[in-house]
Structure formats: C-alpha cells, structure tokens
Amino acid sequence: MSHERSRIGEMQRLADLFRRALLRRERAAADEMARAYAVAWKRIEAKLKALLDELAAAEERGEDVSLAWLFQRERLQTLQRQVEAEWHRWAADNARRLEAEQRAAIRAAGQDAEALTRAALGPPPPGVTLTWARLPHEALESLVGFTSDGTPLRALLDALGAEASQAVRETLIAGLATGENPRAIARRVKGEFDGNLARALRVARTETLRAYRTAALRHYRANDDVVKGWIWLAAVQGRGAGRTCASCWAMHGTTHSLDEIMDDHPNGRCAAAPWVRSWAELGFEGLPEGPETPKGVDLFARLTPQEQDRVLGQAGGAAYRAG
C-alpha cells in the first residue's frame, strides 16, 4: 500500500512540478505583454490628454462644448484611430510571443506526458523496456496560433482593439454628455482599455494551457497500448488549493477516455494525467495493481472548515457541512 501511495505521490508531485513550470513561463510572457501595453498606453494617453486639454480650454473660453464639438475636426476619430493603431501593433507583437509560448508548451507537453506515464506505471518487470511513441513536430503544429473556438489568435486579439476603440468612443461621449470632469473621463477611458488588456491576458493563459493539454492528450492517444485514458488533476495541494474552484475540486481524480477533451474554465490550472493500463492488462501477471488517485470530493471532506470556506465562501461552506 505504501508503494502504491508513493506512486500516486510521485505522479502528483510531477504534475504539480510541470504545472508550476508552465505557469512560470506564462507569467513571464504576461509580464512582457503588460510592459508592451504600458508603452502603447503612454502614446494613447498623450493623444487623450491633448483632446481633454482642448476640451477644457474650449470650456474656459465659453464655447459650446457639445457632441458636435467632439466630432469637429475629427477630434474623436483621431483618438479612436490612435487606439486601434496602438492595439494592432501590440496585438501583432504579442500574437508572435504567444505562438512562441504555445510552441514551448507543446514541446514540454510531450516530455511531461512521457514522464507522468512512466511514474504512473512504476518500475517495469525485469527485462521489460517501455517504449514511448513521440509525435512528429508537424502533428502538433496545428495547435499553434488557434483558440479553442477555432478563431486564429491574431484575429481575436485584433478584434479586442476594435472593441477598445468603441469603448473609448462611448466613454468620451457619455462623459461629455453628463459634464464629467476631464480627469474622471481619462480614468474611465484607461479603465476600458485596461479591461481589454485583462481579457487578452486571460486569452494568453487559457490558450497556452489549452495547447499544452491538447498536445499531451495527443501523445497519450499515440500510446494507447499503455495509456487507456486520462485523470483530471486539480491544484488541490499546497498554497494554491484555496484558489481552486469547487468544480475543479469535484473533478479531481475522475477518469476520462482518450476521446474526451478536458473542458477547463478560462485561467484554469488543471492537468490531464495519464490513466495507465495495469501490468495485468499489459500481459504481466502477479504484479501489484496501479494506484487509484484519491477523489477530490473525498479530499475536500478532510479539509478544515476554514479551508473549505476559502473555496466555497462562509455561506457555502456552512451549507456544505450541513449536507
């Protein structure tokens, strides 16, 4: 039994190690994206400040600062074009960066899938060598630059630029119509722009993790003589367990066929570990059966009330403990 637990622990340890390495790379990419965004925003901010300064000066002169004034001399359109131009430049640079991250994640997925499978199987019988089919690079290239709904990554990021431009337009019009202070308008414009940055960063993380998981699943399918499915592993250990949602806690330890695809939520941190065939299924009798990963629902029941509340909230935790 202790041997089985050690195999479970080793697979969980490796899965956590690989997940942390992947998230470290993703965070580094996100930092680069945020820095590039800051440069783009400074150029937009200069245009926005010039427009708001012109608005304030017109008000001081007693001019009728109306919506018509905002559209005169293409004041608003110029700002919108600046927003879209800066975003498109940012999107082009970061689409390339994200595609490079996806390629790195795909390469890691192949290595990690093999390591996890070997850990799940444990030491082979004497004289037996486990071979692992490695997929050619071309078989995984289709995962790069595409999102889960089939939309190319660059097109999706560019579309966020058009949305940001429209949001800036609507914010300026609303602020002018209600007589809002120019500084308050500027803060709200930045808030709108920041919102699309947050969405872009969410896309980046989600798509990098998706490419990793999909590549791993393809490796498992290519080795279906040893791997019969996959096991849902959530971040249920360590400091990150409190940030794991109730749904992922419930999915942890569940088994799935190779035909199924992990449908994790955006920003998800779950992994698909190999569900391997037993040595008996592989034709070797008399060897210990492989370990079974503990179910998340059972692990959650063993948490302290305080730990449960961090996941469910106080009201949810109380309701859970009340059945």
C-alpha positions in Angstrom: 0.0 0.0 0.0 2.8 2.4 0.8 4.4 1.6 -2.5 1.1 2.5 -4.3 0.9 5.7 -2.3 4.4 6.6 -3.3 3.5 6.1 -7.0 0.4 8.4 -6.5 2.5 10.9 -4.7 5.2 10.9 -7.4 2.7 11.4 -10.2 1.0 14.2 -8.3 4.5 15.7 -7.5 5.5 15.6 -11.1 2.2 17.0 -12.3 2.5 19.9 -9.8 6.1 20.5 -10.9 5.2 20.6 -14.6 2.2 22.8 -13.9 4.3 25.3 -11.9 6.9 25.4 -14.7 4.2 26.1 -17.3 2.7 28.8 -15.2 6.0 30.4 -14.6 6.6 30.7 -18.3 3.1 32.0 -18.8 3.6 34.7 -16.1 6.8 35.8 -17.7 5.0 36.1 -21.1 2.2 38.0 -19.4 4.7 40.4 -17.8 6.2 41.1 -21.2 2.7 41.7 -22.6 1.9 44.1 -19.8 5.1 46.1 -20.3 4.4 46.4 -24.1 0.9 47.5 -23.2 2.2 50.3 -20.9 4.3 51.7 -23.8 1.2 51.6 -26.1 -1.0 53.3 -23.4 1.5 56.2 -23.0 1.2 57.1 -26.6 -2.6 56.9 -26.4 -2.6 58.8 -23.2 -0.7 61.7 -24.9 -3.5 61.9 -27.6 -6.2 61.7 -25.0 -4.6 64.4 -22.8 -4.3 66.7 -25.8 -8.0 66.2 -26.6 -9.1 66.7 -23.0 -6.9 69.8 -22.7 -8.5 71.2 -25.8 -11.9 70.5 -24.3 -11.0 72.3 -21.0 -9.7 75.3 -22.9 -12.9 75.5 -25.0 -15.0 75.4 -21.9 -12.9 78.2 -20.3 -13.5 80.3 -23.5 -17.2 79.8 -23.0 -17.6 77.7 -26.2 -20.5 75.3 -26.5 -18.7 72.0 -25.9 -21.3 69.6 -27.2 -21.2 66.3 -29.0 -20.9 68.2 -32.3 -17.7 69.8 -30.9 -16.3 66.4 -30.1 -16.7 65.3 -33.7 -15.4 68.5 -35.3 -12.0 68.4 -36.9 -12.1 64.6 -36.4 -11.2 65.1 -32.7 -12.8 61.8 -31.6 -12.0 59.8 -34.7 -8.3 60.7 -34.4 -8.2 59.3 -30.9 -10.0 56.2 -32.0 -7.6 55.6 -34.8 -4.7 56.0 -32.4 -6.3 53.4 -30.0 -6.7 50.9 -32.8 -3.3 51.5 -34.3 -1.6 51.0 -30.9 -3.6 48.0 -30.2 -2.9 46.4 -33.6 0.8 47.0 -33.1 0.6 45.4 -29.7 -1.5 42.5 -31.0 0.9 41.7 -33.8 3.9 41.6 -31.4 2.1 39.6 -28.7 0.5 37.2 -31.1 4.0 36.2 -32.1 5.0 36.0 -28.5 2.0 33.8 -27.6 2.6 31.5 -30.5 6.2 31.0 -29.3 4.8 30.3 -25.8 2.4 27.7 -27.3 5.3 26.0 -29.1 7.3 25.8 -25.9 4.3 24.5 -24.0 3.7 21.8 -26.7 7.3 20.7 -26.5 7.0 20.4 -22.8 3.8 18.5 -23.0 5.4 15.7 -24.9 8.2 15.3 -22.4 5.8 15.7 -19.4 3.3 13.2 -20.8 6.0 10.5 -21.0 7.4 11.3 -17.5 3.9 11.1 -16.0 3.1 7.8 -17.7 6.4 6.2 -16.5 5.7 7.5 -13.0 2.1 6.1 -13.1 3.3 2.7 -14.3 6.1 2.4 -11.8 9.2 0.2 -12.4 8.6 -2.3 -15.3 9.1 -6.0 -14.7 12.7 -7.3 -15.1 13.7 -7.4 -18.7 10.8 -5.2 -19.9 11.5 -1.9 -21.6 8.8 0.6 -22.1 8.9 2.4 -25.4 7.2 5.7 -26.0 5.9 6.9 -29.3 6.8 10.6 -29.8 4.7 12.6 -32.2 6.4 14.5 -35.0 6.5 18.2 -34.8 4.2 18.6 -37.8 1.4 16.6 -36.0 1.2 19.3 -33.3 1.8 22.5 -35.4 -2.0 22.9 -35.9 -2.3 23.7 -32.2 -0.2 26.9 -32.6 -2.0 30.2 -33.1 -5.5 28.9 -32.7 -8.0 29.3 -29.9 -10.5 26.7 -28.6 -13.3 28.0 -30.8 -11.2 27.8 -34.0 -10.6 31.5 -34.3 -7.0 32.5 -35.1 -5.2 34.1 -32.2 -4.1 37.2 -34.0 -7.7 37.9 -35.3 -9.1 37.5 -31.8 -6.5 40.0 -30.4 -7.2 42.5 -33.2 -10.9 42.3 -32.5 -10.2 43.4 -29.0 -8.6 46.5 -30.4 -11.8 47.4 -32.3 -13.8 46.9 -29.0 -11.4 49.1 -27.1 -11.7 51.8 -29.7 -15.5 51.7 -29.5 -15.4 51.7 -25.7 -13.2 54.8 -25.7 -15.6 56.5 -28.0 -18.6 55.7 -25.9 -16.9 56.7 -22.7 -15.9 60.1 -24.1 -19.4 60.7 -25.4 -21.0 59.7 -22.2 -18.6 61.8 -20.1 -19.1 64.9 -22.3 -22.9 64.5 -22.3 -23.0 64.3 -18.5 -20.5 67.1 -17.9 -18.0 64.7 -16.3 -14.6 66.1 -15.1 -11.9 65.5 -17.8 -9.7 63.7 -15.3 -12.5 61.4 -14.5 -13.1 60.8 -18.2 -9.4 59.9 -18.6 -9.5 57.4 -15.8 -12.6 55.7 -17.2 -11.0 55.6 -20.7 -8.0 53.9 -19.2 -10.2 51.5 -17.3 -11.9 50.5 -20.6 -8.6 49.9 -22.2 -7.2 48.0 -19.2 -10.3 45.8 -19.4 -9.3 44.6 -22.8 -5.8 44.0 -21.7 -7.1 41.8 -18.9 -9.1 39.9 -21.5 -6.1 39.5 -23.7 -4.0 38.2 -20.8 -6.8 35.7 -20.0 -6.8 34.5 -23.6 -3.0 34.2 -23.5 -3.0 32.0 -20.4 -6.1 29.9 -21.5 -4.7 29.2 -24.9 -1.2 28.3 -23.7 -2.6 25.8 -21.2 -5.0 24.5 -23.9 -2.2 23.9 -26.3 -0.2 22.1 -23.6 -3.2 19.9 -22.6 -4.2 19.1 -26.2 -0.6 18.1 -27.1 -0.4 15.9 -24.0 -3.7 14.2 -25.0 -2.4 13.5 -28.5 0.7 11.9 -27.0 -1.5 9.7 -24.8 -3.6 8.7 -27.8 -0.4 7.8 -29.7 0.5 5.5 -26.9 -2.9 3.9 -26.2 -1.3 0.5 -25.9 -0.2 1.7 -22.4 -2.5 4.7 -21.7 -6.2 4.0 -21.6 -7.4 7.5 -20.7 -6.6 10.4 -18.5 -7.2 11.5 -14.9 -8.3 15.0 -14.0 -5.8 16.5 -11.6 -6.6 19.9 -10.0 -4.4 22.0 -7.8 -5.6 20.5 -4.5 -2.4 20.6 -2.7 -0.2 23.4 -1.3 -0.9 27.1 -1.1 -2.8 27.2 -4.4 -5.5 24.8 -3.2 -7.5 27.7 -1.7 -7.8 29.3 -5.2 -9.1 26.1 -6.8 -12.8 26.3 -7.5 -15.4 23.9 -6.2 -16.0 22.5 -9.7 -12.3 21.6 -10.1 -12.2 20.1 -6.6 -15.1 17.9 -7.7 -13.4 16.8 -10.9 -10.1 15.9 -9.3 -9.4 12.2 -9.6 -12.1 11.5 -12.1 -11.2 9.3 -15.0 -11.9 10.0 -18.7 -11.5 8.2 -22.0 -9.0 9.3 -24.6 -11.9 10.5 -26.7 -12.7 13.2 -24.1 -11.1 16.6 -24.1 -10.5 18.4 -20.8 -13.0 21.3 -20.7 -11.4 23.5 -18.1 -12.6 27.1 -17.5 -10.6 30.2 -18.5 -7.4 30.6 -16.5 -7.8 27.0 -15.4 -4.7 25.3 -13.8 -5.9 21.7 -14.0 -3.9 19.0 -15.8 -4.7 15.7 -17.5 -2.5 12.9 -16.1 -2.3 9.5 -17.8 -4.7 6.8 -16.7 -2.4 3.8 -17.5 -3.3 0.2 -18.0 -2.4 -2.2 -15.2 0.5 -4.6 -15.7 -2.1 -7.4 -15.8 -3.8 -5.6 -18.7 -0.4 -5.4 -20.4 0.1 -9.2 -20.0 2.2 -9.4 -16.9 0.5 -11.3 -14.1 1.4 -11.2 -10.4 2.5 -7.6 -10.3 0.8 -5.1 -7.9 -2.1 -3.1 -9.4 -1.6 0.6 -10.1 -2.7 3.1 -7.6 -6.0 4.9 -7.7 -5.9 8.7 -7.5 -7.9 9.9 -4.5 -11.2 11.7 -5.5 -11.4 15.4 -4.9 -14.7 15.1 -3.1 -13.1 12.8 -0.5 -10.0 15.1 -0.1 -12.3 18.1 0.2 -14.2 16.4 3.0 -11.0 16.1 5.0 -10.2 19.8 4.9 -10.7 22.0 7.9 -13.9 24.2 7.9 -11.6 27.3 7.4 -10.0 25.7 4.3 -13.4 24.7 2.9 -14.7 28.2 3.4 -11.8 29.6 1.4 -13.2 27.6 -1.6 -16.9 27.9 -1.0 -17.2 31.1 1.0 -18.6 31.1 4.5 -22.3 30.6 3.5 -21.3 27.8 1.0 -19.1 26.1 3.5 -21.8 26.1 6.1 -24.3 24.7 3.6 -21.8 22.0 2.5 -21.2 20.9 6.1 -24.9 20.9 6.8 -25.4 18.4 3.9 
